[in-house]
Amino acid sequence: MKIGSKPLPLVLLGIRSAFKEEISSTASEMVYGETLRLPGEMLKISTPVRITDPASLLHRHRAIFHRLQPVPASKHCKLHVFVFQDLRDCDYVFLRDDKISKALVNTPYTGPWKVLKHTEKIFKFSIRGKAVTVSIDRLKPAYVLDDDLSSSINNRTNRHVHFDI
């Protein structure tokens, strides 16, 4: 069963115009600076081939897919997640909310939340009385004042200044 070289130009054109996520572009955009317009003449509409025996079609497709070999994808950048150094010593954390929101008024972080315990990669903290376990990739430290300090602070004239937080 020989496929032949007739579909080769169309295959090459498809490869050049295929979007590659790692470079956020197509090969033709990198070479020519703009996307290729695929000509309709190359996409010839043919009459469907009548298959009388479905078993032979299945055997043919299995043989074609058996010859296909996966090609390893190229990785042009190394993903590095930033982790705060103060995260291992903090008592409160902010949690990144990963849901997509169209409104810009939504804050990307919720909290601060009280840390119950943590390991090197996992934090367990309390959200509205419920214990939640989260990876450190979604956390950043929250710097909060002590409860005793935030309730009253003396100013220069020794008057008590109260902050309602």
N, CA, C and O of each residue as an XYZ file, in Angstrom:
660
protein
N       0.848     -1.171      0.000
C       0.000      0.000      0.000
C       0.897      1.239      0.000
O       1.540      1.548      1.003
N       0.933      1.930     -1.110
C       1.790      3.104     -1.266
C       0.911      4.348     -1.384
O      -0.009      4.387     -2.200
N       1.190      5.343     -0.585
C       0.397      6.573     -0.603
C       0.824      7.464     -1.754
O      -0.026      8.111     -2.367
N       2.104      7.520     -2.066
C       2.585      8.336     -3.171
C       2.950      9.735     -2.729
O       2.828     10.079     -1.553
N       3.409     10.558     -3.694
C       3.867     11.907     -3.367
C       2.901     12.987     -3.831
O       3.233     14.171     -3.758
N       1.719     12.615     -4.306
C       0.757     13.628     -4.764
C       0.301     14.567     -3.647
O       0.220     15.775     -3.868
N      -0.001     14.041     -2.445
C      -0.475     14.971     -1.403
C       0.641     15.719     -0.689
O       0.357     16.489      0.228
N       1.908     15.522     -1.075
C       3.034     16.135     -0.370
C       2.979     17.667     -0.330
O       3.197     18.223      0.747
N       2.703     18.387     -1.423
C       2.635     19.855     -1.314
C       1.564     20.332     -0.337
O       1.777     21.297      0.398
N       0.428     19.668     -0.327
C      -0.634     20.054      0.603
C      -0.223     19.772      2.041
O      -0.516     20.560      2.940
N       0.453     18.651      2.260
C       0.924     18.315      3.606
C       1.951     19.337      4.075
O       1.893     19.796      5.216
N       2.886     19.696      3.207
C       3.901     20.689      3.578
C       3.281     22.055      3.844
O       3.695     22.761      4.763
N       2.297     22.424      3.045
C       1.604     23.691      3.273
C       0.872     23.662      4.609
O       0.849     24.658      5.332
N       0.281     22.528      4.932
C      -0.391     22.390      6.226
C       0.573     22.483      7.388
O       0.254     23.075      8.419
N       1.751     21.902      7.228
C       2.763     21.975      8.291
C       3.233     23.414      8.478
O       3.402     23.872      9.608
N       3.445     24.123      7.378
C       3.912     25.513      7.474
C       2.861     26.443      8.061
O       3.194     27.454      8.679
N       1.595     26.100      7.867
C       0.540     26.989      8.366
C      -0.066     26.498      9.672
O      -1.051     27.068     10.140
N       0.501     25.446     10.275
C      -0.003     24.939     11.560
C       0.511     25.822     12.691
O       1.686     26.190     12.714
N      -0.367     26.159     13.624
C      -0.021     27.018     14.755
C       0.782     26.224     15.779
O       0.384     25.124     16.163
N       1.907     26.773     16.221
C       2.752     26.137     17.226
C       2.655     26.958     18.505
O       3.009     28.137     18.527
N       2.167     26.315     19.583
C       1.936     27.028     20.838
C       3.224     27.528     21.474
O       3.244     28.610     22.060
N       4.312     26.746     21.364
C       5.535     27.133     22.058
C       6.168     28.398     21.497
O       6.906     29.083     22.205
N       5.889     28.722     20.223
C       6.402     29.972     19.654
C       5.280     30.965     19.384
O       5.528     32.063     18.887
N       4.048     30.583     19.709
C       2.849     31.420     19.538
C       2.739     31.961     18.116
O       2.401     33.126     17.909
N       3.025     31.116     17.157
C       3.021     31.550     15.770
C       3.016     30.326     14.864
O       3.057     29.191     15.338
N       2.965     30.566     13.561
C       3.145     29.497     12.586
C       4.517     29.664     11.946
O       5.124     30.731     12.037
N       5.004     28.607     11.298
C       6.312     28.690     10.637
C       6.286     29.722      9.513
O       7.265     30.438      9.301
N       5.171     29.798      8.797
C       5.086     30.774      7.704
C       5.084     32.209      8.232
O       5.627     33.102      7.581
N       4.481     32.445      9.399
C       4.511     33.788      9.985
C       5.930     34.178     10.376
O       6.316     35.340     10.248
N       6.707     33.208     10.852
C       8.087     33.503     11.233
C       8.939     33.824      9.998
O       9.834     34.666     10.067
N       8.666     33.156      8.869
C       9.461     33.367      7.654
C       9.008     34.608      6.903
O       9.827     35.456      6.549
N       7.695     34.720      6.654
C       7.173     35.782      5.792
C       6.637     36.995      6.551
O       6.399     38.040      5.946
N       6.445     36.875      7.853
C       5.951     37.995      8.635
C       4.445     38.141      8.625
O       3.922     39.069      9.241
N       3.731     37.259      7.949
C       2.270     37.277      7.936
C       1.775     35.864      7.674
O       2.533     34.990      7.254
N       0.495     35.657      7.928
C      -0.062     34.319      7.743
C      -0.241     34.015      6.263
O      -0.436     34.918      5.449
N      -0.173     32.737      5.928
C      -0.403     32.312      4.548
C      -1.895     32.197      4.295
O      -2.647     31.729      5.150
N      -2.310     32.619      3.139
C      -3.697     32.416      2.725
C      -3.722     31.112      1.946
O      -3.087     30.997      0.898
N      -4.452     30.136      2.452
C      -4.475     28.823      1.823
C      -5.353     28.860      0.584
O      -6.522     29.234      0.670
N      -4.814     28.482     -0.562
C      -5.598     28.533     -1.801
C      -6.644     27.427     -1.838
O      -6.391     26.297     -1.421
N      -7.822     27.774     -2.345
C      -8.906     26.809     -2.448
C      -8.681     25.784     -3.533
O      -9.277     24.707     -3.493
N      -7.821     26.093     -4.520
C      -7.578     25.142     -5.603
C      -6.888     23.884     -5.095
O      -7.055     22.804     -5.663
N      -6.118     24.024     -4.033
C      -5.412     22.853     -3.517
C      -6.344     21.920     -2.763
O      -6.042     20.737     -2.603
N      -7.447     22.427     -2.309
C      -8.395     21.612     -1.561
C      -9.463     21.101     -2.512
O     -10.603     21.566     -2.494
N      -9.091     20.159     -3.325
C      -9.984     19.612     -4.336
C     -11.023     18.718     -3.665
O     -10.686     17.822     -2.891
N     -12.272     18.976     -3.972
C     -13.348     18.152     -3.422
C     -13.524     16.961     -4.346
O     -13.855     17.110     -5.522
N     -13.302     15.800     -3.807
C     -13.419     14.592     -4.626
C     -14.693     13.847     -4.251
O     -15.268     14.041     -3.180
N     -15.100     13.010     -5.153
C     -16.285     12.195     -4.869
C     -15.899     11.130     -3.864
O     -14.795     10.589     -3.932
N     -16.779     10.820     -2.938
C     -16.441      9.834     -1.914
C     -16.234      8.451     -2.527
O     -16.954      8.040     -3.437
N     -15.249      7.758     -2.014
C     -14.947      6.412     -2.481
C     -15.900      5.448     -1.791
O     -16.053      5.469     -0.570
N     -16.524      4.621     -2.579
C     -17.447      3.646     -1.996
C     -16.661      2.433     -1.513
O     -15.919      1.801     -2.264
N     -16.848      2.142     -0.265
C     -16.206      0.977      0.329
C     -17.278     -0.095      0.487
O     -18.268      0.084      1.196
N     -17.053     -1.195     -0.184
C     -18.045     -2.272     -0.082
C     -17.810     -3.110      1.155
O     -18.753     -3.645      1.737
N     -16.553     -3.228      1.560
C     -16.242     -4.061      2.717
C     -15.682     -3.171      3.835
O     -14.555     -2.690      3.716
N     -16.441     -2.941      4.919
C     -15.935     -2.108      6.018
C     -14.697     -2.695      6.688
O     -13.883     -1.952      7.237
N     -14.544     -4.004      6.652
C     -13.367     -4.628      7.270
C     -12.090     -4.237      6.534
O     -11.047     -4.051      7.162
N     -12.159     -4.111      5.204
C     -10.964     -3.708      4.453
C     -10.600     -2.251      4.740
O      -9.420     -1.905      4.806
N     -11.618     -1.395      4.910
C     -11.357      0.004      5.276
C     -10.689      0.077      6.644
O      -9.729      0.824      6.835
N     -11.194     -0.692      7.581
C     -10.615     -0.712      8.919
C      -9.176     -1.225      8.874
O      -8.298     -0.680      9.542
N      -8.937     -2.275      8.086
C      -7.587     -2.831      7.961
C      -6.638     -1.801      7.331
O      -5.485     -1.681      7.745
N      -7.127     -1.064      6.334
C      -6.317     -0.045      5.678
C      -5.959      1.088      6.640
O      -4.813      1.535      6.684
N      -6.949      1.549      7.410
C      -6.692      2.628      8.370
C      -5.745      2.182      9.473
O      -4.875      2.948      9.889
N      -5.903      0.962      9.947
C      -4.994      0.456     10.981
C      -3.558      0.398     10.465
O      -2.625      0.727     11.198
N      -3.374     -0.009      9.233
C      -2.030     -0.082      8.655
C      -1.416      1.307      8.534
O      -0.228      1.485      8.804
N      -2.213      2.289      8.132
C      -1.706      3.667      8.007
C      -1.329      4.226      9.376
O      -0.262      4.820      9.531
N      -2.203      4.040     10.374
C      -1.925      4.582     11.705
C      -0.806      3.816     12.402
O      -0.127      4.371     13.265
N      -0.606      2.556     12.043
C       0.484      1.786     12.640
C       1.844      2.327     12.190
O       2.817      2.255     12.940
N       1.917      2.864     10.980
C       3.165      3.409     10.456
C       3.478      4.800     11.008
O       4.624      5.243     10.935
N       2.494      5.485     11.549
C       2.736      6.828     12.083
C       3.600      6.761     13.336
O       3.397      5.901     14.193
N       4.554      7.664     13.437
C       5.433      7.746     14.594
C       5.283      9.132     15.223
O       5.262     10.132     14.507
N       5.178      9.202     16.550
C       5.070     10.520     17.181
C       6.389     11.283     17.085
O       7.470     10.697     17.149
N       6.278     12.575     16.935
C       7.442     13.449     16.865
C       7.479     14.255     18.155
O       6.489     14.896     18.507
N       8.600     14.236     18.863
C       8.649     15.005     20.109
C       8.505     16.501     19.835
O       9.110     17.039     18.907
N       7.708     17.148     20.647
C       7.486     18.588     20.497
C       8.705     19.345     21.014
O       9.360     18.918     21.965
N       8.992     20.449     20.388
C      10.110     21.267     20.844
C       9.644     22.157     21.979
O       8.509     22.632     22.002
N      10.544     22.369     22.914
C      10.233     23.214     24.057
C      11.233     24.360     24.045
O      12.417     24.171     24.322
N      10.741     25.551     23.720
C      11.631     26.693     23.545
C      11.889     27.469     24.826
O      12.834     28.254     24.899
N      11.066     27.257     25.822
C      11.278     27.992     27.059
C      11.058     27.056     28.239
O      10.297     26.093     28.157
N      11.728     27.354     29.316
C      11.584     26.566     30.526
C      10.624     27.308     31.450
O      10.834     28.476     31.777
N       9.574     26.615     31.863
C       8.583     27.226     32.736
C       9.147     27.309     34.149
O       9.531     26.296     34.733
N       9.192     28.504     34.683
C       9.701     28.714     36.027
C       8.626     29.433     36.833
O       8.170     30.511     36.453
N       8.235     28.839     37.925
C       7.213     29.429     38.780
C       7.915     30.179     39.901
O       8.761     29.623     40.602
N       7.560     31.436     40.061
C       8.152     32.251     41.117
C       7.509     31.895     42.450
O       6.284     31.850     42.561
N       8.337     31.642     43.461
C       7.857     31.343     44.807
C       8.518     32.334     45.754
O       9.739     32.493     45.740
N       7.716     32.998     46.575
C       8.235     33.968     47.533
C       9.068     33.255     48.597
O       8.674     32.196     49.085
N      10.218     33.830     48.958
C      11.069     33.247     49.995
C      10.404     33.336     51.369
O      10.605     32.460     52.209
N       9.610     34.391     51.606
C       8.950     34.572     52.899
C       7.774     33.629     53.094
O       7.186     33.599     54.176
N       7.423     32.871     52.087
C       6.235     32.026     52.163
C       6.362     30.953     53.239
O       5.368     30.608     53.877
N       7.558     30.422     53.452
C       7.705     29.338     54.436
C       7.606     29.825     55.875
O       7.393     29.016     56.777
N       7.756     31.133     56.114
C       7.719     31.666     57.474
C       6.466     32.476     57.782
O       6.320     32.963     58.903
N       5.570     32.632     56.834
C       4.431     33.530     57.051
C       3.283     32.816     57.769
O       3.133     31.597     57.683
N       2.478     33.613     58.481
C       1.312     33.090     59.197
C       0.036     33.231     58.383
O      -0.936     32.515     58.622
N       0.032     34.154     57.418
C      -1.137     34.385     56.567
C      -0.697     34.366     55.105
O       0.428     34.745     54.781
N      -1.599     33.919     54.224
C      -1.298     33.863     52.795
C      -2.468     34.403     51.985
O      -3.614     34.403     52.436
N      -2.151     34.866     50.773
C      -3.160     35.200     49.774
C      -3.236     34.039     48.794
O      -2.210     33.470     48.423
N      -4.446     33.687     48.372
C      -4.669     32.590     47.434
C      -5.052     33.163     46.081
O      -5.988     33.956     45.983
N      -4.317     32.757     45.012
C      -4.632     33.216     43.659
C      -5.872     32.495     43.156
O      -5.969     31.270     43.227
N      -6.813     33.274     42.648
C      -8.047     32.733     42.090
C      -7.836     32.570     40.591
O      -7.690     33.563     39.878
N      -7.817     31.321     40.099
C      -7.455     31.050     38.711
C      -8.620     31.083     37.743
O      -8.440     30.786     36.562
N      -9.812     31.436     38.209
C     -10.917     31.459     37.253
C     -10.813     32.694     36.361
O     -10.321     33.744     36.773
N     -11.286     32.538     35.142
C     -11.207     33.606     34.150
C     -12.377     34.556     34.354
O     -13.529     34.135     34.463
N     -12.063     35.839     34.404
C     -13.090     36.847     34.616
C     -12.926     37.944     33.573
O     -11.814     38.412     33.329
N     -14.030     38.353     32.960
C     -13.972     39.425     31.967
C     -13.839     40.792     32.628
O     -13.265     41.713     32.046
N     -14.362     40.922     33.828
C     -14.324     42.209     34.514
C     -12.952     42.422     35.148
O     -12.377     41.502     35.732
N     -12.444     43.620     35.030
C     -11.149     43.939     35.614
C     -11.253     44.305     37.083
O     -10.234     44.515     37.741
N     -12.469     44.384     37.608
C     -12.632     44.773     39.000
C     -12.365     43.612     39.944
O     -12.126     43.836     41.131
N     -12.398     42.381     39.455
C     -12.132     41.235     40.315
C     -10.644     41.152     40.615
O      -9.812     41.257     39.713
N     -10.315     40.964     41.892
C      -8.915     40.850     42.278
C      -8.434     39.426     42.030
O      -9.198     38.476     42.203
N      -7.187     39.269     41.630
C      -6.696     37.920     41.352
C      -6.419     37.098     42.607
O      -6.273     35.879     42.523
N      -6.343     37.749     43.774
C      -6.050     37.038     45.014
C      -7.179     37.232     46.018
O      -7.817     38.284     46.058
N      -7.418     36.199     46.832
C      -8.365     36.283     47.942
C      -7.581     36.094     49.232
O      -6.504     35.497     49.242
N      -8.134     36.607     50.305
C      -7.468     36.432     51.587
C      -7.278     37.759     52.275
O      -7.883     38.749     51.862
N      -6.483     37.818     53.282
C      -5.511     36.848     53.767
C      -6.168     35.699     54.546
O      -7.188     35.883     55.209
N      -5.556     34.510     54.447
C      -6.058     33.320     55.122
C      -5.005     32.819     56.105
O      -3.809     32.861     55.818
N      -5.454     32.347     57.261
C      -4.578     31.865     58.338
C      -4.003     30.498     57.965
O      -4.748     29.577     57.630
N      -2.678     30.373     58.024
C      -1.996     29.112     57.716
C      -2.105     28.188     58.921
O      -1.752     28.568     60.037
N      -2.597     26.968     58.691
C      -2.684     25.974     59.757
C      -1.386     25.173     59.851
O      -0.814     25.035     60.932
N      -0.923     24.646     58.715
C       0.370     23.961     58.656
C       0.823     23.931     57.205
O       0.032     24.155     56.288
N       2.114     23.651     57.008
C       2.627     23.604     55.638
C       3.822     22.678     55.556
O       4.513     22.429     56.544
N       4.048     22.171     54.349
C       5.256     21.418     54.030
C       6.035     22.256     53.019
O       5.758     23.443     52.848
N       6.995     21.645     52.361
C       7.806     22.405     51.406
C       6.991     22.868     50.202
O       7.231     23.959     49.684
N       6.033     22.063     49.746
C       5.272     22.381     48.536
C       3.778     22.573     48.768
O       3.092     23.090     47.887
N       3.260     22.178     49.908
C       1.818     22.191     50.163
C       1.520     23.018     51.412
O       2.206     22.901     52.428
N       0.482     23.858     51.319
C       0.021     24.640     52.462
C      -1.397     24.225     52.808
O      -2.223     23.980     51.929
N      -1.664     24.152     54.106
C      -3.024     23.893     54.576
C      -3.430     25.117     55.386
O      -2.760     25.487     56.351
N      -4.535     25.741     54.984
C      -4.987     26.934     55.682
C      -6.498     26.931     55.766
O      -7.170     26.095     55.161
N      -7.018     27.870     56.517
C      -8.451     27.919     56.796
C      -9.109     29.017     55.973
O      -8.705     30.179     56.023
N     -10.153     28.622     55.197
C     -10.971     29.579     54.457
C     -12.388     29.466     54.984
O     -13.061     28.454     54.790
N     -12.830     30.518     55.650
C     -14.176     30.568     56.230
C     -14.474     29.340     57.084
O     -15.557     28.762     56.998
N     -13.499     28.943     57.912
C     -13.678     27.825     58.823
C     -13.448     26.458     58.213
O     -13.563     25.452     58.913
N     -13.130     26.390     56.939
C     -12.931     25.108     56.259
C     -11.450     24.962     55.899
O     -10.855     25.872     55.322
N     -10.856     23.811     56.242
C      -9.447     23.565     55.938
C      -9.284     23.259     54.454
O      -9.985     22.411     53.903
N      -8.345     23.964     53.812
C      -8.100     23.817     52.377
C      -6.612     23.539     52.177
O      -5.768     24.154     52.828
N      -6.291     22.600     51.266
C      -4.905     22.270     50.942
C      -4.600     22.753     49.530
O      -5.321     22.427     48.587
N      -3.514     23.540     49.386
C      -3.187     24.167     48.104
C      -1.680     24.094     47.878
O      -0.903     24.123     48.833
N      -1.268     24.001     46.618
C       0.143     24.030     46.240
C       0.686     25.452     46.395
O      -0.065     26.423     46.303
N       1.997     25.565     46.632
C       2.598     26.889     46.842
C       2.594     27.743     45.586
O       2.805     28.953     45.667
N       2.357     27.136     44.416
C       2.357     27.897     43.167
C       1.261     28.950     43.133
O       1.386     29.938     42.409
N       0.187     28.764     43.898
C      -0.946     29.687     43.880
C      -0.962     30.623     45.087
O      -1.960     31.308     45.313
N       0.113     30.669     45.863
C       0.115     31.442     47.103
C       1.157     32.548     47.074
O       2.174     32.460     46.387
N       0.869     33.591     47.842
C       1.884     34.599     48.130
C       1.682     35.033     49.572
O       0.556     35.001     50.070
N       2.752     35.438     50.256
C       2.632     35.769     51.674
C       1.823     37.039     51.892
O       1.861     37.975     51.093
N       1.093     37.041     52.996
C       0.334     38.227     53.400
C       1.008     38.801     54.638
O       1.232     38.087     55.616
N       1.323     40.064     54.597
C       1.962     40.729     55.719
C       0.878     41.494     56.471
O       0.397     42.527     56.005
N       0.500     40.978     57.640
C      -0.563     41.602     58.431
C       0.005     42.020     59.777
O       0.963     41.429     60.275
N      -0.598     43.046     60.356
C      -0.201     43.506     61.680
C      -0.760     42.569     62.733
O      -1.790     41.929     62.525
N      -0.068     42.492     63.877
C      -0.589     41.701     64.987
C      -1.902     42.295     65.456
O      -2.132     43.496     65.311
N      -2.769     41.456     66.021
C      -4.071     41.929     66.487
C      -3.931     42.966     67.593
O      -4.691     43.934     67.625
N      -2.969     42.782     68.505
C      -2.783     43.738     69.599
C      -2.285     45.079     69.070
O      -2.707     46.133     69.545
N      -1.406     45.039     68.107
C      -0.820     46.256     67.566
C      -1.817     47.033     66.717
O      -1.809     48.264     66.733
N      -2.670     46.339     65.980
C      -3.573     47.038     65.070
C      -4.757     47.676     65.783
O      -5.378     48.584     65.231
N      -5.092     47.229     66.997
C      -6.266     47.791     67.670
C      -6.012     49.204     68.187
O      -6.902     50.051     68.112
N      -4.821     49.476     68.707
C      -4.536     50.837     69.179
C      -3.043     51.125     69.060
O      -2.200     50.288     69.382
N      -2.746     52.321     68.593
C      -1.359     52.763     68.432
C      -1.251     54.158     69.036
O      -2.117     55.005     68.815
N      -0.178     54.396     69.806
C       0.039     55.723     70.386
C       0.679     56.626     69.346
O       1.577     56.215     68.610
N       0.195     57.883     69.298
C       0.845     58.842     68.415
C       1.807     59.696     69.227
O       2.054     59.392     70.394
N       2.354     60.751     68.646
C       3.384     61.541     69.313
C       2.882     62.258     70.562
O       3.682     62.525     71.458
N       1.623     62.575     70.659
C       1.116     63.301     71.828
C       0.539     62.354     72.868
O      -0.197     62.789     73.754
N       0.862     61.063     72.777
C       0.398     60.023     73.697
C      -1.112     59.866     73.727
O      -1.670     59.381     74.711
N      -1.767     60.268     72.668
C      -3.197     59.987     72.569
C      -3.359     58.653     71.864
O      -2.585     58.310     70.971
N      -4.359     57.916     72.270
C      -4.640     56.650     71.603
C      -5.362     56.909     70.293
O      -6.340     57.655     70.245
N      -4.878     56.296     69.253
C      -5.524     56.361     67.949
C      -6.038     54.957     67.659
O      -5.273     53.993     67.694
N      -7.327     54.841     67.373
C      -7.932     53.529     67.129
C      -8.210     53.356     65.645
O      -8.743     54.248     64.986
N      -7.845     52.209     65.144
C      -8.118     51.857     63.763
C      -9.140     50.737     63.747
O      -8.959     49.715     64.410
N     -10.197     50.922     63.004
C     -11.192     49.864     62.834
C     -10.839     49.091     61.573
O     -11.016     49.576     60.455
N     -10.345     47.901     61.773
C      -9.937     47.083     60.622
C     -10.904     45.933     60.463
O     -10.749     45.117     59.554
